[in-house]
């Protein structure tokens, strides 16, 4: 897959679609909670990005542009459905006896019903963001989509702190793409080094990247302007700078 051109929908006009999509993704997380053994880190609820769809570990897929669920050969268009109706349909396809439900995450208000028409173009644009990020980030670490913050993220593990046993300290760099959140109302790439000394001097970043004022991490928004060259340059510089910070 090659980088897909972004910008057919303004980045800050994606919020409504992102919220509905985030709620739709809770169906995949709920299915995993209901039908799979629970992992201590909640990784059983994480989703992968495959060919334009979020795919949960319980065998439920969410086709983003079409805004439909798929379980095996059966599909459900989410347009006009409530979250409860979509949950019940999914539960029936998986066995019909768990009464799956969304977790009590801190999320934006839930739509009364899913509506595809007003957000159709934005859903297709979000699919391009996820597809681009999935390809970009894969060369650094495996990444999955988490149902809580709805980011596509992974970790570059650097091992224990110098001179410390692995059980007492760790060094790592988080990487990912958020489709937008309460801190930034548009999609952005992020790189988060850990740990970082309180008095550390943050290194320079490429392609217009900035060190966030909301968390300890480098951020690149305006991915429309940055394009693939800017996104790659940002990731390379931010990861190299993060390695120096935690070394």
Secondary structure, DSSP 8 states (H G I E B T S, - for coil): -------SS-GGG-HHHHHHHHHHHHHHHHHHHHHS---TTSGGG-EEEETTEEEETTSEEEETTTTEEEETTEEEE-TT--HHHHHHHHHHHHTS-S---------S---SS---GGGHHHHHHHHHHHHHHHHHHTTTS--EE-TTT-EEEEEEEEES-TTS-TTT--EEEEEEEES--SS-SS-EEEEEEES--TT------STT-EE-SSSSSEEE--HHHHHHHHHHHHHHHHHHHHHHHH-
